């Protein structure tokens, strides 16, 4: 595995919109956990939601990694969008616009 820190710039920042599924799937589990939790928080922030459902977040993380293993060239940010949209659709959740 490759640590996510390998993708950081000289100041230690990772461009999360540039990471690919191959990079996520090829990192250490704890790095993948941290990154997908960050993405989950980012998406919830965009939706103006200020709470977390840990079980659902862990399910989204798992589904994202499964999706990424099958679609290594996809950007992680797009994979998360696809997984979150599917999870909402499966549960009948409609986001307010």
C-alpha positions as CSV (number, residue, x, y, z in Angstrom):
1,X,0.0,0.0,0.0
2,X,0.9,3.6,-0.6
3,X,0.3,6.1,2.2
4,X,-1.9,9.1,1.3
5,X,0.9,11.4,2.4
6,X,2.7,10.4,-0.8
7,X,0.1,12.5,-2.7
8,X,0.6,15.6,-0.5
9,X,2.2,18.8,-1.7
10,X,5.3,20.3,-0.1
11,X,3.1,21.8,2.6
12,X,1.4,18.5,3.4
13,X,-1.9,19.2,1.7
14,X,-3.7,16.7,-0.5
15,X,-5.9,17.9,-3.4
16,X,-8.9,15.7,-2.6
17,X,-10.6,16.5,-5.9
18,X,-7.6,15.1,-7.8
19,X,-7.4,11.7,-6.0
20,X,-8.4,8.7,-8.1
21,X,-10.1,5.6,-6.9
22,X,-6.9,3.6,-7.7
23,X,-5.1,5.8,-5.1
24,X,-7.8,5.3,-2.5
25,X,-8.0,1.6,-3.1
26,X,-4.2,1.3,-3.0
27,X,-3.7,3.0,0.3
28,X,-3.6,1.8,3.9
29,X,-7.1,1.1,5.4
30,X,-6.6,3.8,8.1
31,X,-5.8,6.3,5.4
32,X,-8.9,5.3,3.3
33,X,-11.0,5.5,6.5
34,X,-9.8,9.0,7.2
35,X,-10.2,10.2,3.7
36,X,-13.7,8.8,3.2
37,X,-14.8,10.2,6.5
38,X,-13.5,13.6,5.4
39,X,-15.4,13.3,2.2
40,X,-18.6,12.4,4.1
41,X,-18.2,15.5,6.2
42,X,-17.6,17.7,3.2
43,X,-20.7,16.4,1.5
44,X,-22.8,16.9,4.6
45,X,-21.4,20.4,4.9
46,X,-22.5,21.1,1.3
47,X,-26.0,19.9,2.2
48,X,-26.0,22.0,5.4
49,X,-26.3,19.0,7.6
50,X,-24.5,19.2,10.9
51,X,-24.8,15.6,12.1
52,X,-23.5,12.2,11.4
53,X,-25.0,8.7,11.2
54,X,-21.9,6.6,12.0
55,X,-23.4,3.3,10.7
56,X,-24.4,5.0,7.4
57,X,-21.0,6.7,7.1
58,X,-19.2,3.4,7.5
59,X,-21.6,1.8,4.9
60,X,-20.8,4.7,2.5
61,X,-17.1,4.2,3.1
62,X,-17.3,0.5,2.4
63,X,-19.5,1.1,-0.8
64,X,-17.1,3.8,-2.0
65,X,-14.1,1.5,-1.7
66,X,-16.0,-1.3,-3.4
67,X,-16.9,1.1,-6.2
68,X,-13.3,2.4,-6.4
69,X,-11.9,-1.1,-6.8
70,X,-14.2,-1.7,-9.8
71,X,-13.6,1.8,-11.2
72,X,-10.0,2.7,-10.6
73,X,-9.8,5.7,-13.0
74,X,-12.7,7.5,-11.4
75,X,-12.0,10.4,-9.2
76,X,-12.8,9.7,-5.5
77,X,-15.0,12.8,-5.4
78,X,-17.1,11.4,-8.2
79,X,-17.3,7.9,-6.7
80,X,-18.5,9.4,-3.4
81,X,-21.2,11.4,-5.3
82,X,-22.3,8.2,-7.1
83,X,-22.4,6.1,-3.8
84,X,-24.2,8.8,-1.8
85,X,-26.8,9.3,-4.6
86,X,-27.4,5.6,-4.7
87,X,-27.7,5.3,-1.0
88,X,-30.2,8.2,-0.9
89,X,-32.2,6.8,-3.7
90,X,-32.3,3.3,-2.1
91,X,-33.7,4.9,1.1
92,X,-36.1,7.3,-0.6
93,X,-34.2,10.4,0.7
94,X,-34.7,13.5,-1.3
95,X,-32.4,16.5,-0.7
96,X,-34.0,19.9,-0.4
97,X,-32.9,22.3,-3.1
